[in-house]
Amino acid sequence: MPIAKARAQAGGPSYVNRDIRDYRPESSAFDVAIIMSQSFGYFDPTTNRDVLGRLAAGLREGGRIILDLWSPEFFAAHQDEREFKVPSGVVREAKRVEGDRLFVHLDYPDGGQEQFEWQLFSPAQIISMAESVGLTRLLACTDFDKTTFPSPINPRVQFLFERSGASRATSAICDYRVSR
Ligand SMILES: C[S@@+](CC[C@H](N)C(=O)[O-])C[C@H]1O[C@@H](n2cnc3c(N)ncnc32)[C@H](O)[C@@H]1O
Protein backbone atom coordinates (compact mmCIF):
# COMPACT_ATOMS: atom_id res chain seq x y z
CA MET A 1 0.00 0.00 0.00
CA PRO A 2 1.79 3.21 -1.11
CA ILE A 3 -0.14 5.33 1.41
CA ALA A 4 0.73 3.02 4.30
CA LYS A 5 4.38 3.09 3.19
CA ALA A 6 4.35 6.89 2.93
CA ARG A 7 2.77 7.18 6.36
CA ALA A 8 5.41 4.89 7.83
CA GLN A 9 8.31 6.71 6.15
CA ALA A 10 7.31 10.35 6.21
CA GLY A 11 5.93 10.82 9.68
CA GLY A 12 4.74 14.42 9.59
CA PRO A 13 2.06 14.80 6.89
CA SER A 14 -1.49 13.60 7.32
CA TYR A 15 -2.55 11.41 4.36
CA VAL A 16 -6.16 11.11 3.22
CA ASN A 17 -7.03 8.27 0.84
CA ARG A 18 -10.47 9.03 -0.54
CA ASP A 19 -12.47 9.22 -3.74
CA ILE A 20 -12.08 12.90 -4.64
CA ARG A 21 -15.84 13.08 -5.33
CA ASP A 22 -16.50 12.36 -1.65
CA TYR A 23 -13.69 14.49 -0.25
CA ARG A 24 -14.84 17.60 1.60
CA PRO A 25 -11.87 19.38 3.13
CA GLU A 26 -12.53 21.44 6.20
CA SER A 27 -13.42 25.00 5.23
CA SER A 28 -10.41 27.35 4.88
CA ALA A 29 -8.07 24.64 6.23
CA PHE A 30 -5.28 24.84 3.66
CA ASP A 31 -2.82 27.39 2.30
CA VAL A 32 -2.24 25.50 -0.94
CA ALA A 33 -3.72 22.66 -3.01
CA ILE A 34 -1.61 21.10 -5.79
CA ILE A 35 -3.18 18.83 -8.41
CA MET A 36 -0.41 17.14 -10.40
CA SER A 37 -0.42 15.33 -13.75
CA GLN A 38 -4.02 16.02 -14.79
CA SER A 39 -5.44 14.33 -11.70
CA PHE A 40 -8.41 16.59 -12.40
CA GLY A 41 -11.16 16.31 -14.98
CA TYR A 42 -11.98 12.60 -14.77
CA PHE A 43 -15.71 13.22 -14.45
CA ASP A 44 -18.54 15.02 -16.24
CA PRO A 45 -18.27 18.84 -16.35
CA THR A 46 -20.65 19.38 -13.42
CA THR A 47 -18.82 16.93 -11.17
CA ASN A 48 -15.44 18.38 -12.20
CA ARG A 49 -16.67 21.85 -11.25
CA ASP A 50 -18.00 20.54 -7.92
CA VAL A 51 -14.62 18.93 -7.15
CA LEU A 52 -12.82 22.19 -7.90
CA GLY A 53 -15.36 24.12 -5.80
CA ARG A 54 -14.77 21.90 -2.77
CA LEU A 55 -11.00 22.19 -3.12
CA ALA A 56 -11.38 25.98 -3.37
CA ALA A 57 -13.55 26.03 -0.25
CA GLY A 58 -10.80 24.15 1.59
CA LEU A 59 -8.38 27.03 0.94
CA ARG A 60 -8.10 29.99 3.28
CA GLU A 61 -8.80 33.40 1.77
CA GLY A 62 -5.74 34.22 -0.30
CA GLY A 63 -4.82 30.51 -0.41
CA ARG A 64 -3.68 29.15 -3.77
CA ILE A 65 -4.27 26.18 -5.99
CA ILE A 66 -2.05 24.85 -8.76
CA LEU A 67 -3.72 22.80 -11.49
CA ASP A 68 -1.24 20.89 -13.66
CA LEU A 69 -3.36 20.02 -16.70
CA TRP A 70 -2.98 18.43 -20.12
CA SER A 71 -3.06 20.87 -23.02
CA PRO A 72 -6.00 20.26 -25.40
CA GLU A 73 -4.01 21.77 -28.28
CA PHE A 74 -1.16 19.33 -27.78
CA PHE A 75 -3.35 16.22 -27.55
CA ALA A 76 -5.52 17.23 -30.51
CA ALA A 77 -2.30 17.16 -32.54
CA HIS A 78 -1.01 13.89 -30.98
CA GLN A 79 -3.85 11.40 -31.33
CA ASP A 80 -1.41 8.63 -31.92
CA GLU A 81 -0.14 5.30 -30.71
CA ARG A 82 3.20 4.88 -29.06
CA GLU A 83 5.14 2.25 -27.19
CA PHE A 84 7.32 2.68 -24.18
CA LYS A 85 9.55 0.25 -22.36
CA VAL A 86 9.01 -0.68 -18.73
CA PRO A 87 10.99 -3.26 -16.74
CA SER A 88 8.45 -5.99 -17.54
CA GLY A 89 8.24 -5.29 -21.29
CA VAL A 90 6.51 -2.84 -23.63
CA VAL A 91 3.39 -0.78 -22.87
CA ARG A 92 1.26 0.33 -25.86
CA GLU A 93 -0.61 3.59 -25.50
CA ALA A 94 -3.36 4.86 -27.84
CA LYS A 95 -4.80 8.35 -27.42
CA ARG A 96 -7.75 10.08 -29.05
CA VAL A 97 -9.64 13.32 -28.50
CA GLU A 98 -13.41 13.52 -28.88
CA GLY A 99 -14.96 16.91 -28.23
CA ASP A 100 -13.38 18.20 -25.04
CA ARG A 101 -12.35 14.76 -23.77
CA LEU A 102 -9.11 12.81 -24.03
CA PHE A 103 -9.33 8.99 -24.12
CA VAL A 104 -6.26 6.87 -23.37
CA HIS A 105 -6.04 3.11 -23.80
CA LEU A 106 -3.09 1.20 -22.34
CA ASP A 107 -2.06 -2.39 -23.15
CA TYR A 108 0.38 -3.85 -20.64
CA PRO A 109 3.00 -6.56 -21.23
CA ASP A 110 1.06 -9.06 -19.09
CA GLY A 111 -2.04 -8.67 -21.31
CA GLY A 112 -3.78 -6.32 -18.89
CA GLN A 113 -5.53 -3.20 -20.18
CA GLU A 114 -6.58 0.14 -18.74
CA GLN A 115 -8.63 3.02 -20.11
CA PHE A 116 -8.79 6.56 -18.83
CA GLU A 117 -10.58 9.68 -19.93
CA TRP A 118 -10.44 13.30 -18.90
CA GLN A 119 -12.18 16.54 -19.68
CA LEU A 120 -9.63 18.84 -21.32
CA PHE A 121 -9.75 22.56 -20.66
CA SER A 122 -8.71 25.47 -22.81
CA PRO A 123 -7.28 28.35 -20.74
CA ALA A 124 -10.58 30.23 -21.12
CA GLN A 125 -12.60 27.19 -19.96
CA ILE A 126 -10.56 26.45 -16.84
CA ILE A 127 -10.35 30.13 -15.91
CA SER A 128 -14.12 30.46 -16.29
CA MET A 129 -14.72 27.32 -14.20
CA ALA A 130 -12.28 28.51 -11.54
CA GLU A 131 -13.87 31.95 -11.38
CA SER A 132 -17.28 30.33 -10.94
CA VAL A 133 -16.04 28.75 -7.69
CA GLY A 134 -14.40 31.88 -6.32
CA LEU A 135 -10.87 31.53 -7.67
CA THR A 136 -8.90 34.27 -9.37
CA ARG A 137 -6.27 33.49 -11.97
CA LEU A 138 -2.75 34.58 -11.11
CA LEU A 139 -0.81 32.99 -13.95
CA ALA A 140 -0.56 30.25 -16.54
CA CYS A 141 2.75 28.71 -17.54
CA THR A 142 4.45 25.47 -18.52
CA ASP A 143 7.41 23.45 -17.18
CA PHE A 144 6.45 24.83 -13.72
CA ASP A 145 8.35 27.95 -14.71
CA LYS A 146 6.37 31.15 -14.45
CA THR A 147 8.45 32.74 -17.21
CA THR A 148 7.66 29.95 -19.74
CA PHE A 149 4.36 30.47 -21.50
CA PRO A 150 2.12 27.54 -22.47
CA SER A 151 2.75 26.34 -25.99
CA PRO A 152 1.07 23.83 -28.35
CA ILE A 153 4.25 21.73 -28.36
CA ASN A 154 4.14 21.16 -24.59
CA PRO A 155 1.58 18.66 -23.23
CA ARG A 156 1.34 20.26 -19.78
CA VAL A 157 0.02 23.60 -18.60
CA GLN A 158 0.05 24.87 -15.04
CA PHE A 159 -2.53 27.33 -13.77
CA LEU A 160 -2.13 29.19 -10.49
CA PHE A 161 -5.31 30.49 -8.88
CA GLU A 162 -5.96 32.31 -5.66
CA ARG A 163 -9.03 32.01 -3.50
CA SER A 164 -10.72 35.38 -3.62
CA GLY A 165 -11.87 36.79 -0.33
CA ALA A 166 -12.74 39.84 1.68
CA SER A 167 -9.13 40.72 2.39
CA ARG A 168 -8.27 40.74 -1.31
CA ALA A 169 -11.33 42.86 -2.14
CA THR A 170 -10.27 45.37 0.50
CA SER A 171 -6.79 45.58 -0.88
CA ALA A 172 -8.15 46.04 -4.41
CA ILE A 173 -10.25 48.97 -3.17
CA CYS A 174 -7.19 50.46 -1.45
CA ASP A 175 -5.17 50.19 -4.66
CA TYR A 176 -7.95 51.88 -6.57
CA ARG A 177 -8.07 54.77 -4.11
CA VAL A 178 -4.32 55.19 -4.13
CA SER A 179 -4.13 55.23 -7.90
CA ARG A 180 -6.80 57.93 -8.38
C1 LIG B 1 -2.26 10.38 -13.75
S1 LIG B 1 -2.26 9.78 -12.07
C2 LIG B 1 -1.40 11.10 -11.31
C3 LIG B 1 -0.99 10.80 -9.90
C4 LIG B 1 -0.27 11.95 -9.16
N1 LIG B 1 -1.11 13.13 -9.14
C5 LIG B 1 1.06 12.23 -9.78
O1 LIG B 1 1.26 13.33 -10.31
O2 LIG B 1 1.93 11.37 -9.74
C6 LIG B 1 -3.94 10.03 -11.65
C7 LIG B 1 -4.30 9.64 -10.24
O3 LIG B 1 -5.68 9.97 -9.99
C8 LIG B 1 -6.23 8.98 -9.14
N2 LIG B 1 -7.68 8.98 -9.23
C9 LIG B 1 -8.45 8.58 -10.27
N3 LIG B 1 -9.75 8.69 -9.97
C10 LIG B 1 -9.81 9.17 -8.70
C11 LIG B 1 -10.87 9.48 -7.83
N4 LIG B 1 -12.14 9.33 -8.19
N5 LIG B 1 -10.57 9.96 -6.60
C12 LIG B 1 -9.28 10.11 -6.21
N6 LIG B 1 -8.23 9.84 -7.01
C13 LIG B 1 -8.49 9.35 -8.23
C14 LIG B 1 -5.59 7.70 -9.64
O4 LIG B 1 -5.61 6.72 -8.64
C15 LIG B 1 -4.16 8.15 -9.96
O5 LIG B 1 -3.33 7.98 -8.83
The ligand as a Gaussian input file, in Angstrom:
#p B3LYP/6-31G(d) Opt

LIG

0 1
 C       -2.265000      10.379000     -13.746000
 S       -2.256000       9.783000     -12.074000
 C       -1.404000      11.100000     -11.306000
 C       -0.985000      10.795000      -9.897000
 C       -0.274000      11.946000      -9.160000
 N       -1.108000      13.131000      -9.135000
 C        1.058000      12.230000      -9.784000
 O        1.258000      13.330000     -10.312000
 O        1.929000      11.366000      -9.736000
 C       -3.944000      10.029000     -11.652000
 C       -4.297000       9.638000     -10.236000
 O       -5.679000       9.969000      -9.987000
 C       -6.225000       8.980000      -9.138000
 N       -7.679000       8.978000      -9.230000
 C       -8.447000       8.579000     -10.266000
 N       -9.747000       8.690000      -9.974000
 C       -9.805000       9.173000      -8.703000
 C      -10.873000       9.484000      -7.833000
 N      -12.143000       9.326000      -8.194000
 N      -10.574000       9.957000      -6.600000
 C       -9.281000      10.108000      -6.213000
 N       -8.234000       9.837000      -7.008000
 C       -8.495000       9.353000      -8.234000
 C       -5.593000       7.698000      -9.640000
 O       -5.610000       6.724000      -8.643000
 C       -4.158000       8.150000      -9.957000
 O       -3.332000       7.977000      -8.835000

